[in-house]
Amino acid sequence: MLFYDKQFKLKLNNCTTESTSERWSLNGTLIDLGSDYRRHMSGGSLIIRNLDKDQDSGMYQCTAFNTLGSILSRRASIQFAYLDSFKTQSVRSAVNVREGQGVVLLCGAPPHSGELTFAWIFNEYPYSVQQDSRRFISQETGSLYIAKVEPSDVGNYTCVVNNTVTKQKVLSSPTPLVLRSDGVMGEYEPKIEVHFPDSVPAAKESVVKLECFALGNPVPEISWRRTSGVPFPSKVKMKNSNAVLEIPNFQQEDAGMYECIAENRRGKNAARGRISYHAKPQWLQTITDTARSIEENLFWECKANGKPKPSYSWLKNGEQMMTEARVQIENGALSITALNLSDSGMYQCVAENKHGSIYSSAQLMVLASAPSFSRSPLKALLKARSGSDVTLECKPQASPPAISLWKKGNEILQRTERITLLPNGTLKIANVTKRDAASYTCIAKNQFGTASATGKLLITEPTRITMRPTNMEIIVGESIVLPCQIASDPALDVSFSWAFNGQLIDFQRDGDHFERVGGTVSGDLMIRNIQLSHGGKYVCVVDTDVESLSTSAILVVKGPPGPPDKVSVEEITDSTAQLSWTPGRDNGSPITGYIVQARTPFTVGWQAIDTVPEVVNGNMLTATVVGLNAWVEYEFRVVARNVVGLGEPSPASAKTRTEDAIPDTAPTDVGGGGGTKSELVITWEPLPEELQNGDGFGYVVAFRSAGAVTWTRAVVSAPTVSRYVLRNDTIPPFSPFDIKVAAYNNRGEGPFSSIATVYSAEDVPSVAPKRVRARSLSAVEIEVIWETLPSLPERILGYEVMYWEDDTKPDTVGKVRITGNYTQVNITGLKANTVYYLSVAAFNTAGPGPQSLPINNTTRKPPPDRAPLNIQWSMIGSSLTLHWDPVVATETESEVTGYLVILKRHRYNDIHTTFTDRTSAELSLSAGDNYLIQIKVLSEGGEGAGSEPIHIHKLSMGARGSGASGLRRLSSSLVLIGAFLCSVW
């Protein structure tokens, strides 16, 4: 049912079906759309504009029709919502009540259609009555109920009515509430004024609301229960101080007797009512499109459930059907006997109760036709194996069904011991032989005509499997071929397929491992790189036109064992752990043994560890791991092996820490010595964390003077410290001491290291070197010389030379230290033409002694920064003559003292230098070699810049000429050759 405001536009949908036309009716009368400007159809939907209450109210139904017949849609009802005003009345009669008395103020809703909601105004808008345990507004009657009147309730009350469809709102005239002056009402027991009916029908999935409210003094309390004692499900809600019980999504299990109880100290009262479950019909069985031959019988049945139980009716082409001679209707069953062509059409079964109706539609086709083999002809050629049974089906389309007979060639077949003719026209021949090969014809006939179909029967020899696969055992990774070869009749088409563990092998998808090899008479299966998953049953299936054969073999794949599981630590000490595990799969080969591996935060990956017994055989599932470090967190895993190899490791066990213990390892590399005066320095290599064996780790250092008996001990509590320094002014310098070091933790002390001898710190040398002299060797080098020190009480390990440019600039200080009894050192890398201050001190392990008095020396001026220019050379035989221009020093440069000719021979890669104080030089060269020559200027400041390298090629050795100019011209061409062959200087 649809409620509409008359201002809306209405669209009724879902009438269109495939390839149909539609028409609509209102209250059983066909709607004439041609003369009605307000109504029109679009895609089967009826659209109504400018709705009119008088013209458009009622029951609508759509009829869809085509050449096959007609069907009706479900009905749709349209009603128009409205809300009239209250009758004109300035003020309603006053309601006089005593304080403490209960009262009911009636609303009396005006004429309306559509759902209403109610509210009340107290005195004037917007002050509305708030519902609580004392006041209640019924949404069924609209009345206002006050359980116990108080003085604050005195005033005017106006009922407000809302239409939820039209959104209209109307107000009643005010109703005055006046207190009587004859005293206060005494206490009295509850009186239920609002209660639900004795019987409440409720539709499936609807929201059910039950109201219950009582007047009384004191104000009654409301409670609910089911008389069956079944508790309320969580979906049930109590509202308005329990005056309303709400059951959403109502289901059949919610039906039953409900009781409302109102109670105060003066007594209690109750109201009961039964909620019954109602539901619109739903199909259990529907009808389907059916084709029947003429003169056959039809039986259709539809079934639906619903509450109340639905009734049934039948429609043909939209018209009500009645029981008559050939037609019988009983509830949801329709039967028609001796069908004729006029019975064809569209049929509908309708199930309905007061909550709705449902339709099931189907087409009935009554057929009348002569026999035809167009849809089911006989096979043109049927092959059969000799000795088998053959079935030839004759299934022509015919209405009514045809009568069939068979011919072999031109001979009509009769029943024999081997030949069976079934009533449905099927021919069966048992144990066929070559003599049964022939053409067979089925002839079908009814009152509308005759038809025939012919097929040929070919008898073949049985197929034989000549080579079968055999059960095999194979190792993972190998490849094999499973044979499957046959001998067959040449007239047959043969195909091969393979199944693995009941699943057909897809050679395209699984081509990495499986391939079928062979020709038409061979279906061999090649399996490459066999994996454990390939173990199982393989079946070769041979299919021909007439039979199917198969042969099978079991393939056992052997591989390394699977990983063990559930590795756990049963018991653990400071050096051992008791392990247990469960075995993995043996993968076709018995497990012969296990290897236990461990990992700690201090190891690189997993490592095999010692066990007791030393060899863990395949029957054991426990082992004791030995040789563990104390107070270390371990993980364990187990690897199984068999004759094939090692398997995958098990998952790691839970991390477990060994118990703590006294350290069992002494520190190593115990030594020391050095330091400053009055110190004894003792050093050692710290123990790694995995050898500390527990918390509270540190070191015990013991020492004594060499030859003494009693040891002195000191404790170092930091695990990573590797040095202990004893400071005592009584320690003689450079005296021998016996030392040893041990580790300790909370459990106690471990073993001491071997005794080592070290020396206490020595004193620095007490005397400075004497007769210190300096000589400038070049612009960047100064030679420093001093006298050897006489024998001193302190050791001297060597000498340290300090140099600086200016006493006021300590950051310019440099040092050169030499070890041994030397009295001379060259200081290089200095600045040219610069004054340097120098001093010398002796040193030993305690440091440098006093410095000598400073002396100074100035480095020489720098050498010229210009290379010799205009170099000319000539060669006669093996004699090379060089000439160049002199280099003249500037005022800031050292005087030129000569030149250095540098000769590099390529073959031996050796270098020879020749000094000359002239601007020429004569060199003797060996034949058959290439040379590279460079000339540098020499001065007191050292070597200056060098010339560009000159390349002399061995071909020039045989040059001859009468003058230097001719040789220079020859050499210019040779230089080009040399430039091609030269190496970088």
MARBA-451407 format. One record per residue (C-alpha): x, y, z. Coordinates in steps of 0.02 Angstrom, whole numbers, plus 50000, padded with zeros to 5 digits. Each point is the difference from the previous one (the first is absolute). Layout:
// residues N
XYZ;...
//
This chain:
// residues 985
500005000050000;500675017149952;499505016350087;500235015549894;499745018450018;498965006249853;501385012149949;501194985749956;500344992049830;499784981150006;500984986849902;499484981650007;501454988949943;500504982349954;498694995049874;501154997849851;500494982449943;500994995049848;499115002349831;498315004650076;498695013649999;499175006650159;498365007450060;499445006350172;498354998750091;499305009450150;498764991150114;499774986849862;499645012949862;501215002349854;500825017250001;499755009049835;501675008849977;499485007549834;498755012050077;500895003250167;501275014249993;500574996950180;500504981849975;501254992349880;501154984849989;501894999949983;500894983249980;498534990950080;499915011950149;498415010050030;500345018350039;498615010850075;500175019050015;498975011850106;499324986350111;498165001450044;499294991950156;498334995849923;500624994049830;501634991250045;499634990650163;499794981349985;500804983549945;501174999849849;500564984949899;501034997949842;499694987249862;501474994949888;499554990949840;500764993549837;499604986549873;500254986350131;498725007050122;499805011950147;500545001350182;499505011550142;501165009750116;499765001250188;498685012550053;500495017050069;498835010550108;500095019050005;499225010050142;500165018650031;500625006250167;499115014850080;499695008050169;498465010650036;499965013750129;499214998250172;498225006350014;499985018350046;499895002150188;500835014050097;500364990250161;499574982350049;499124996250162;501115000850152;500564983950084;499875001250190;501094988250098;500664998350178;501865000450037;500704982250000;498624993749884;500354993249825;499275008149846;499784996949813;499915014749877;499194994349837;500665006149832;498644993649881;500945000949833;499015007849855;499614990249840;501604994649913;500894987149892;501804994950024;501074997350154;499875012850142;501145005250143;499435009350156;500745012950119;499295012050131;500355018450036;499955006050180;499255017650014;500845007349845;501274995649864;501424995050008;499714992250172;499584981849966;499564986050119;501544989450038;499624981550023;500664991250155;499404986850122;498555011750052;499445006349828;499714990249840;499355004449825;499234985249909;500444999349815;498504988549977;498645011550070;500925016650012;499385002350180;501085007150140;500094989450159;500595007150168;500204986150130;499985011850150;499535018549985;501105012750086;499675018850024;501295003949865;498894991049873;498635013350010;499835009249833;499354998849821;500414984849892;499935000149809;500104984049895;501165001049846;499644987749858;501284997049859;499704990549838;501664991349957;499564999149814;499355017649964;501025008150141;498415009250050;499785005550181;498385004750089;499695005850180;498504996750108;499175013050111;500805001550173;499374988750139;500165008250173;500584988950144;499355006750168;500374993750177;498484996850109;499975008150171;499284985350095;501654992650056;501404988649942;499684982849926;500664985950108;501084985649941;499204986749892;500564984949898;500455001449814;498635001049872;500574995649823;499255012849880;501064996349846;500224982049947;500194990449838;498614988849928;499754982050052;500574994849826;501325009449902;500374994149822;501805004149949;500764998549827;501704991949972;501475012350012;498855014150060;500285010850154;498754995650138;499625012850136;498964995850155;499405014050115;499604998250185;499735014150126;499125000550169;499305013450115;500384998450185;500655007950159;501474997850024;500485000349814;500014981849942;501534991749927;499764990549835;500844983449960;499804987149860;500204981349982;499544985549889;498824987950086;501014985549929;501485005550106;501115002249845;501115015350028;499945014449877;501344999849864;501245014449994;499085008549856;498475003750110;500015017950066;499035008450143;499575018349973;499125014450090;500344993250175;499494982549944;498295006049937;500444993949824;500684982849955;500795000049825;500434984149903;500955004049839;500144987649854;498584989250067;500244981349969;498974984550036;500974996250158;499455016950069;498164994849997;499154995650165;499135006950155;500705016350070;499565007550170;500145017850064;500085002250189;499665016650090;500495000250183;500135011950149;499994997250188;498104999550002;499934985149881;500244994949820;498994996849842;500374991149837;499444999649819;500304986049876;499924998049814;500584987549868;501085005449853;499684988649853;501224997949856;499375005149828;500964999549837;499615003049818;500124984749886;501694993649942;500244986949865;500554982550045;499634992949827;499645009349838;499474995049825;501165000149849;499795001349812;499384983449933;499774992349828;498764985549980;499434990149850;498195001049948;498874987750094;501264998550144;499545005050178;500685014950100;500265001050188;500675015850080;500165003450187;500575015450093;500305001250188;500255015050113;500135003050186;499325014950095;499025004950155;498504998949986;500134985349881;499845006749822;498614995649879;500314995849817;499235004849834;500484996949819;499995012049851;500134996449815;500495014949894;499495011250145;498254992250020;499404990350152;499934981149971;498594989350066;499824981250019;499164992049848;499974983449904;501854998849955;500645012750125;500174995950185;500585013050130;500344994950178;500965012350112;501675002649913;499804985749875;499405001749819;499694984949888;499395000049819;499654983749910;500064996549811;500885016349955;499515008649838;500755014849909;498805012250082;500794996250169;501615008949949;500285016550088;500695008950154;499504993050169;500205007750173;499854992550173;499515013150129;500294997550188;499315013350116;499515004150177;499535016550081;501825005550003;500294998549813;499974989549844;501344992049891;499944993949820;500914985649914;499895000349809;500374986849868;499624996449818;499114984449941;500374994749821;498894986449926;500914992149854;499324990749847;501274995049865;500554985949885;501604990350045;501655008749961;501824994950024;500685017649969;500535002350183;500514982150041;500564990749844;500834983050009;501905000449995;500564997549820;501344987950060;499984990650164;501534989750049;499904985550124;501254987650068;499724981949956;499174991250147;499265015950075;498185005550016;499365013649882;498565012150030;499205009749856;498795013650058;498525005649895;499435016850070;499015009849872;499055015850047;498164995749986;498395005550080;499214988650048;501484987950018;500334989449847;499974981049982;501704993549942;500654984549906;501784995349945;500744993049837;501684991849972;500325003849819;498294996349923;499534987150131;498825004650144;500804995250166;499084988650121;500384996350182;501264985750027;501134994350142;501275013349952;498845013449931;498885010350114;498715013049939;499495011650143;498315009250006;500885017049983;500744994749833;501754995350061;500874985149915;501234989550102;501154986649926;500974989050122;501724992149968;500235007349825;501014991249866;500645004749829;498344993449927;499075013950089;500915013349899;498685008049885;498905015349970;498585002150127;498435010649970;498755006250130;498255003849930;498855011050110;498145003249969;498515009050081;498335006849935;500895015349928;501314991149894;501514988349984;501915002850007;501554989049998;501875001150041;501434988349950;501714996450076;501404987849966;500694987950132;501864995549986;500724985850107;501855001550052;501274988750082;500365002750187;501445011650048;501434992550102;501315008450111;501684992549946;501165009350121;499475005850173;500865010950133;500664990850153;500155005250181;501655009250027;501075008450132;500995015549949;501075013550080;499515018450002;500715009449850;500084985049882;498964997849841;499054984749937;498834994349860;498424990150045;499544989449846;498224998049934;499914991649829;498554991349909;499474989649851;498325005749924;498834998349851;500575012249862;498205006249983;500025007250176;500535017350056;501104998450154;500435012950133;501094998850155;499855009350165;500844998550170;499315002650173;501025002850157;499184995950166;498285001349919;500315016949915;500245001549811;501755006549958;499995016749909;501544998749889;499935018349953;499915006350179;501194986950072;501194999449851;501525003050110;499884982250066;498784990149891;500074996249813;499104986949896;501154991649876;499674987249862;498844999249849;498254993749967;500354982850077;501055006550146;499485011350143;501614999350104;500135012750141;501675008650032;500235007650174;501495011850016;500875005850160;498854989950111;499495008050166;499304992250157;498285006449952;500054988949845;499894984050100;498334990849981;498904990449880;500145003149813;498634993649886;500154999249810;498285001249919;499784994149820;498405006249917;499374993649832;498355002149909;499344984150079;500844997450168;501105007050136;501464990550078;501185004750140;501574993850085;500855006950154;501615000050099;500575006450170;501495011749998;500935001550165;501115015550008;501404999550126;500785016150062;500895007550149;498934999950157;498785013950037;500385012050143;499764993550177;498775009850106;499665005850178;501815001350055;499945003950186;501255001750143;499484987850136;501405003950123;501505011749998;501565002550107;501495011649985;500794989249862;498694987449941;498234999749934;498804985449984;499055001549834;498504990849929;499125001249832;498734991449890;500534992049835;499575007249830;499524989949847;501294987249947;499555003549816;500124981949947;501654995750084;500204996350186;500835013450106;501754994250046;500545013950117;499835017650065;501195014850012;499725013050136;500455018149963;500045015350113;500035018849980;500425013950124;500115019049985;501894997549988;500104987349858;499895002749814;498504989749946;499654982150056;501394988250055;500034981450034;500304995950184;500554984850098;498704988150071;499894984950113;499914987649922;501245006649873;499004992149858;498105002550011;499204985949899;498345001049911;499044991150136;500435013050132;498935015350033;501045006950145;501815004950024;501095009250126;500965014749931;501705002750086;501385012949997;498865015050019;500565016550072;499205005250164;498785014650008;499765000949810;498335000449910;499884985349879;498834994649860;500044982149940;499414991349842;500124982349934;500414993649824;499544982349949;500954989449874;499714984149903;500924990949861;499435013349876;500755014550098;499705013750129;498255007150014;499375017250041;500305006150180;498615000650128;499295016450063;501085007450137;499604996150180;499515013550121;501495010350060;500694992650162;501425006450109;501244988050081;500275001250187;501395011250067;501674992950062;501705005350063;501075006449855;501034985749929;501135010049884;501445011350052;500355016449910;501374999249866;501385011649937;500415005050179;501385013249998;500275018450030;501405011950047;500295018149955;498975013950072;500615015050097;501085001350154;499484989350150;498774989849896;499834981449967;498934997049844;499214982849978;499034995549840;499034984849936;498794994849862;498205001250068;498994984049999;498585000249871;498235000450069;499654981849957;501414994650119;499495010850148;498844986350067;498845011450100;499545017050068;501135010750110;501514997049888;501715008150029;501864996550019;501174996350146;501765007049970;501424992750107;501795006950005;501604998950102;501795005849986;501094987449911;500654987550128;498675004350129;498814986850070;498425009650044;498795005849865;499055016350005;498254999449923;498915013349918;498234998449929;499435007549833;498094999249992;499775005949820;499884985149878;500705009649852;501505008150089;501684992849946;501235010250105;500425002750182;501205013650060;500764999550175;500635017150058;501185000350151;501485011450034;500944985550077;500054990349836;501815000549939;500195004749817;500204986249871;499874986150128;499404982349953;498324993950065;499134983049989;498195002149944;498494988849965;498155003449963;498424989850033;498145002649959;498604999650128;498085001350004;498624997950129;500394981450013;501865002550044;501765001749928;500664990749850;501794994049967;501455012249992;501015002649843;501824994749988;501205011250096;500785013649893;501405012350042;499805018549964;500975015450052;499405015150094;500065017049918;501755007249980;500635017950028;500295011349853;501825003349953;500735012750121;501295008549886;499785009749838;501134996349849;501495011849979;500975008249857;498445001249891;500425007049826;498985003249843;500435002049816;498865005549858;500084987349858;498755008249883;498505011249995;498944986350080;501224989650106;501075002850157;501234987550075;500044999250193;501514992050092;500314997050187;501164990350114;499564983150075;499455001150182;501094991750130;499354985150100;498485005150104;498934991350134;498545001449879;499794990449838;500165009349836;498954992949857;500385014049876;499985018749968;498665012749957;500395015949901;498775014650015;500005014649879;499005015949984;500015016449907;499595011750142;499954997450188;498425010350007;499084987849884;499894983050086;498874993549862;501505000249882;500954987050104;500504984149908;500794983950064;501124986749927;500324984450108;501314986749963;500224984050099;501754993650037;501705007350041;500065012649856;500765017450011;499405007649837;498345002749910;499425009749848;498445010550014;499115002049833;498455008849933;500535017050064;499695017349930;501355008249895;501055014450068;499194998450174;500775000650175;499654984250101;500324996950187;500524982450049;500274990050160;500344981550039;499404988750143;500294981750042;498434989250029;499444983250067;498324992150044;499725013150135;500145013949870;501315012949946;501305007050119;500605018050011;500295009249838;501665007249945;500205018749986;499195006049839;501095003949849;499455007949837;500394997449818;499355007849839;499504989649850;500785004849834;499165010549867;498924990149878;500764993849837;499545008849837;498264995449946;500455000649814;500584984949901;501455000649877;499395006249830;500524998749815;500704982550021;500924993949842;500704982749972;500944990449870;500574981949983;501464992249911;500024981350018;499654996450184;500595017150061;498655012650045;500465018450023;498815011950092;500025019150008;498835012050094;499855017850057;500635004150176;498765003350142;500365016050100;499355000850180;499055015150061;500385009250161;498764989450098;500654983549930;501544989550038;501505001649886;500114987049861;501374987450039;499774988849846;498804989149905;499384982250018;499764989649841;498794985650033;500024985449878;498664986450002;500244984249896;498354991849948;500544982049983;500664998350178;498975014250074;501575006350090;500515018150030;501765007749992;500445017850054;501475010749946;500555016350083;500805014049901;500425018050045;499935004849816;498535002649879;500434984849896;500244981550024;500584985149900;499234983050030;500394982749932;498444990049953;499814981549963;499354995049829;498304991749983;499085008950143;498875014950027;500435014050122;499135013950094;501065015150052;499615014550118;501115014350062;499785008250172;500855015150075;500974997650165;500285013050136;500395001350186;498124999750026;499864983149914;499364994249832;499045012349892;498724997349865;500314986849866;499925002249811;498734991749887;500514981749971;501034996649842;499654983349912;501474991549911;499434985549888;501194985749961;499855003549812;501055015750025;501524989650048;500504997449821;499825018349950;501485008349916;500315018449956;501315013149977;499305013750110;498875002950149;498655008649897;499774984749888;499884989050153;498715011550075;498954998549844;500134981150005;499575000150184;498415009949970;499274985649901;500624987550128;499165010050140;498344997549910;500304981350000;500555000950182;498445009650046;498984985549934;501004987150099;500385009950157;499454996150175;499495013150126;501455006350106;
//
